[in-house]
């Protein structure tokens, strides 16, 4: 581990001074707590009618990154996105308000639905609740050039005010999410014109299309982006070669997450493996990549080296994966404890 206790404390101490904007797909994560003991038979269908005893809503996707940044103590947070004019948008914006995120740059559009992941959680007589089939709400058509231009205008409005811009490109279907080709091209142009500004992009399906920004795919996304079979997802040499290739394409470093194996950092000159922090007991990996993003970006903004930032990203993820049935976060106090345990 390269990170010294003194540098670690210095980095954490600067989080509160940072201003970070997150542009991309805001999803509402909605958890419905179902009591198995109250299940009824539907008179109309004869099927089980599950009974809801709890309804928990959290900002997801880009909102998960914002939630993690807030938990880390980042001073100023701004969201740039597009949501509908519906109940999901109300819950989502209320969730952002709870964590002190500036949502004035979130566009509400009557022609769009607020993307939502509804997760029914069925209680068990023993052990944790079981997640039933998820119900997804997503937009199935492109958002249109007029909305693209609104998103771009909001990016330009905050770009000079923030220390870093995080891009969360969640939607697989090209142009159906907030980060369309036009928005992505504009972000890439900003990266070219402002090489000293940290722009950090995470994209499930379009990572190869970014230029002049730091990227963070997982191993499968990275290999897919350059046409390599996912069967090589555990092949460290193949991942390193792919990371180098993507770095050459984007002109910026690449952080590839490897699950329980940690992170592989690649730039034009180096390839460095940063091991994960071992944890025991049950884990829940939902949101782990987003929490890693929050840790890396906050640390880079606070003056960490590339490898130090990756180490803190791994520390954050080691905490969030131990929070079961909810998308976890890590506080500075929890990070200090985990750092001491690892040391």
C-alpha positions in Angstrom: 0.0 0.0 0.0 1.5 3.3 -1.1 -0.8 5.5 1.0 0.7 6.7 4.2 -1.4 7.6 7.3 -0.4 11.3 7.0 -1.4 11.5 3.3 -4.6 9.6 4.0 -5.6 12.1 6.6 -4.6 15.0 4.4 -6.8 13.7 1.5 -9.8 13.1 3.8 -9.4 16.5 5.3 -9.8 18.2 1.9 -13.1 16.4 0.9 -15.2 19.2 2.5 -13.5 21.8 0.3 -14.4 20.1 -3.0 -17.2 20.9 -5.5 -18.2 18.1 -7.8 -20.9 17.8 -10.4 -22.4 14.6 -11.6 -24.1 14.4 -15.0 -26.0 11.4 -16.2 -28.8 9.0 -15.6 -30.6 9.4 -12.3 -32.6 6.3 -11.3 -34.9 6.0 -8.4 -34.1 2.9 -6.4 -37.3 1.8 -4.7 -37.3 -1.0 -2.2 -40.7 -2.5 -1.3 -40.5 -4.5 2.0 -42.9 -7.4 1.8 -44.1 -9.3 4.9 -44.4 -13.0 3.9 -46.7 -13.7 6.8 -49.3 -11.3 5.4 -49.4 -12.7 1.9 -52.9 -13.1 0.6 -54.5 -14.9 -2.3 -55.9 -12.6 -5.0 -59.6 -13.2 -5.4 -59.4 -12.3 -9.1 -56.3 -14.3 -10.1 -55.7 -16.8 -7.4 -52.0 -15.6 -7.3 -50.1 -14.5 -4.2 -50.8 -10.9 -3.4 -47.7 -9.6 -1.6 -48.3 -7.1 1.2 -46.1 -4.0 1.4 -45.1 -2.9 5.0 -42.3 -0.6 4.0 -41.5 1.6 1.0 -37.9 2.9 0.8 -36.7 5.3 -1.9 -33.1 6.3 -2.7 -31.4 8.1 -5.5 -29.8 5.5 -7.8 -27.3 5.2 -10.7 -25.9 8.8 -10.8 -27.7 9.3 -7.5 -25.7 6.5 -5.9 -22.5 8.3 -6.8 -23.9 11.5 -5.3 -25.0 9.7 -2.2 -21.6 8.3 -1.7 -19.9 11.6 -2.4 -22.2 13.2 0.2 -21.4 10.4 2.7 -17.7 11.1 2.2 -18.3 14.7 3.2 -17.7 16.4 -0.2 -18.7 20.1 0.3 -20.7 21.0 -2.7 -22.6 18.6 -5.0 -24.5 19.4 -8.2 -26.7 17.0 -10.2 -27.3 17.4 -14.0 -29.9 15.0 -15.4 -33.3 14.6 -17.0 -36.3 13.1 -15.2 -40.1 13.0 -15.7 -42.9 15.0 -14.2 -44.1 12.1 -12.1 -44.1 10.6 -8.6 -40.7 9.0 -9.2 -39.2 12.4 -10.0 -40.8 13.8 -6.7 -39.2 11.0 -4.7 -35.9 11.3 -6.5 -35.6 15.1 -6.1 -36.6 14.7 -2.4 -33.9 12.2 -2.0 -31.3 14.5 -3.4 -32.5 17.3 -1.2 -32.0 15.1 1.9 -28.3 14.7 1.0 -27.9 18.4 0.2 -27.4 18.0 -3.6 -28.1 21.1 -5.8 -30.8 19.8 -8.2 -31.5 23.1 -10.0 -29.7 21.6 -13.1 -32.1 18.6 -13.3 -34.4 19.0 -16.2 -38.0 17.8 -15.7 -39.7 16.8 -18.9 -43.3 15.6 -19.3 -42.3 13.4 -22.3 -39.9 11.4 -20.2 -40.4 8.8 -17.5 -38.3 8.9 -14.4 -36.1 5.8 -14.6 -36.9 3.5 -11.6 -35.7 0.2 -10.3 -38.4 -1.3 -8.1 -37.0 -4.1 -5.9 -39.6 -6.2 -3.9 -37.9 -7.6 -0.8 -39.7 -10.6 0.6 -39.1 -11.3 4.3 -38.1 -14.8 5.4 -38.6 -16.6 8.7 -34.9 -16.9 9.0 -32.1 -14.9 7.3 -32.3 -11.7 5.2 -35.1 -10.8 2.9 -35.0 -12.2 -0.6 -35.2 -9.9 -3.6 -37.9 -10.9 -6.0 -38.0 -10.0 -9.7 -37.1 -6.4 -10.2 -39.5 -4.1 -12.0 -37.8 -1.5 -14.3 -39.0 1.8 -15.7 -36.8 3.1 -18.5 -37.2 5.4 -21.4 -37.3 3.4 -24.6 -36.8 6.2 -27.1 -34.1 8.9 -27.5 -34.5 12.0 -25.5 -34.3 14.4 -28.5 -31.9 17.2 -29.5 -33.8 19.9 -27.6 -33.2 18.2 -24.3 -29.6 17.4 -25.3 -29.0 21.1 -25.6 -30.6 21.8 -22.2 -28.3 19.2 -20.7 -25.2 20.7 -22.4 -26.2 24.2 -21.3 -26.4 23.0 -17.7 -23.0 21.3 -18.0 -21.5 24.6 -19.2 -23.2 26.5 -16.4 -21.4 24.5 -13.7 -18.2 23.4 -15.4 -16.1 26.4 -14.3 -17.4 26.2 -10.8 -16.5 22.6 -9.9 -13.3 20.7 -9.2 -14.5 17.6 -11.1 -17.2 16.4 -13.4 -18.4 12.8 -13.1 -20.2 11.3 -16.0 -22.6 8.4 -15.2 -23.7 6.8 -18.5 -26.1 4.1 -17.2 -28.4 3.3 -20.1 -27.3 0.5 -22.5 -29.5 1.6 -25.4 -27.6 4.3 -27.3 -29.1 7.8 -27.0 -32.0 6.7 -24.8 -30.4 8.0 -21.6 -29.2 11.5 -20.5 -25.7 11.1 -22.0 -26.4 10.9 -25.7 -23.9 11.1 -28.5 -24.3 14.9 -28.6 -23.8 15.3 -24.8 -20.8 12.8 -24.9 -19.2 14.7 -27.7 -19.5 18.0 -25.8 -18.0 16.5 -22.7 -15.1 15.1 -24.7 -14.6 18.6 -26.2 -14.5 20.1 -22.8 -11.9 17.5 -21.8 -9.8 18.5 -24.8 -10.1 22.2 -24.1 -9.5 21.9 -20.3 -6.9 19.1 -19.8 -6.3 20.1 -16.2 -9.9 19.6 -15.2 -10.9 16.1 -13.9 -13.6 14.6 -16.0 -14.3 11.0 -14.9 -16.7 8.8 -17.0 -18.3 5.5 -16.1 -20.3 3.9 -19.0 -21.8 0.4 -19.2 -21.9 0.2 -23.0 -20.3 3.4 -24.6 -17.0 3.6 -22.8 -15.1 3.4 -26.1 -16.8 6.6 -27.4 -15.2 8.9 -24.8 -12.2 11.1 -25.6 -10.0 13.3 -23.3 -11.6 12.0 -20.1 -10.6 9.5 -17.4 -12.7 6.3 -17.7 -13.7 3.6 -15.2 -15.1 0.4 -16.8 -15.3 -2.9 -15.1 -13.3 -5.8 -16.6 -16.2 -7.2 -18.7 -17.1 -3.7 -20.0 -13.5 -2.9 -20.9 -13.0 -6.1 -22.9 -16.3 -5.7 -24.7 -15.4 -2.2 -25.7 -12.5 -3.4 -27.8 -14.2 -6.6 -29.0 -12.5 -9.1 -26.8 -14.6 -12.1 -25.5 -15.9 -11.8 -21.9 -14.5 -15.3 -21.4 -11.2 -13.6 -20.8 -12.6 -11.4 -18.0 -10.2 -13.0 -15.5 -7.2 -12.8 -17.8 -5.1 -10.1 -16.2 -2.8 -9.7 -19.3 -5.8 -9.3 -21.6 -7.3 -6.7 -19.3 -4.0 -4.8 -19.1 -3.7 -4.8 -22.9 -7.3 -3.6 -23.2 -6.7 -0.9 -20.6 -3.7 0.4 -22.5 -5.6 0.4 -25.7 -8.5 2.3 -24.2 -6.1 4.8 -22.6 -4.5 5.4 -26.0 -8.0 5.9 -27.5 -9.2 8.3 -24.8 -5.9 10.0 -24.2 -6.5 9.7 -20.4 -6.0 7.1 -17.7 -8.2 4.1 -17.2 -9.3 2.6 -13.9 -10.6 -1.0 -14.5 -12.5 -2.5 -11.6 -11.8 -6.3 -11.1 -14.4 -7.2 -8.5 -12.8 -8.9 -5.6 -9.4 -8.6 -7.3 -9.3 -4.8 -6.9 -8.4 -2.2 -9.6 -6.1 -2.2 -12.6 -4.8 1.3 -13.4 -3.5 2.0 -16.9 -2.1 5.2 -18.5 0.2 5.8 -21.4 3.3 4.7 -19.4 2.3 2.4 -16.6 0.0 -0.4 -15.5 -0.5 -0.8 -11.8 -2.6 -3.4 -9.9 -4.3 -2.1 -6.7 -5.6 -5.1 -4.6 -9.0 -4.9 -3.0 -9.4 -4.8 0.8 -10.4 -8.3 2.0 -13.7 -8.6 3.8 -15.5 -11.5 5.5 -19.1 -12.5 5.9 -22.1 -11.8 3.6 -21.6 -9.1 0.9 -23.9 -7.2 -1.4 -22.1 -5.8 -4.5 -25.0 -3.5 -5.6 -23.5 0.0 -6.0 -20.0 -1.1 -5.3 -18.7 0.3 -8.5 -20.4 3.7 -7.9 -18.9 3.9 -4.4 -15.5 3.2 -5.9 -16.0 6.1 -8.3 -16.9 8.4 -5.5 -13.8 7.4 -3.6 -11.5 7.8 -6.6 -12.9 11.1 -7.8 -12.9 12.7 -4.3 -9.4 11.6 -3.7 -8.0 12.8 -7.0 -9.7 16.2 -6.3 -8.1 16.3 -2.9 -4.6 15.8 -4.4 -4.1 12.0 -4.3 -1.9 10.3 -6.8 -3.6 7.9 -9.2 -2.7 4.9 -7.2 -3.6 6.5 -3.8 -7.0 7.4 -5.2 -7.5 3.8 -6.3 -6.5 2.5 -2.9 -9.2 4.8 -1.3 -11.7 3.6 -3.9 -11.1 0.1 -2.8 -11.4 1.1 0.9 -14.8 2.7 0.2 -16.0 -0.4 -1.7 -14.9 -2.7 1.0 -17.3 -0.9 3.4 -20.3 -0.5 1.1 -20.4 -4.2 0.0 -21.0 -5.2 3.7 -24.3 -3.2 3.8 -26.9 -5.8 2.8 -30.2 -5.0 1.1 -29.4 -1.3 0.5 -27.0 0.6 -1.7 -24.3 1.3 0.8 -22.1 4.4 1.6 -18.9 5.0 3.6 -18.3 7.8 6.0 -14.8 9.3 6.7 -15.0 7.7 10.1 -15.6 4.3 8.6 -12.8 4.8 6.1 -10.4 5.7 9.0 -11.3 2.5 10.8 -10.9 0.3 7.7 -7.6 2.0 6.9 -6.3 1.2 10.4 -7.5 -2.4 10.1 -5.8 -2.8 6.8 -2.5 -1.2 8.0 
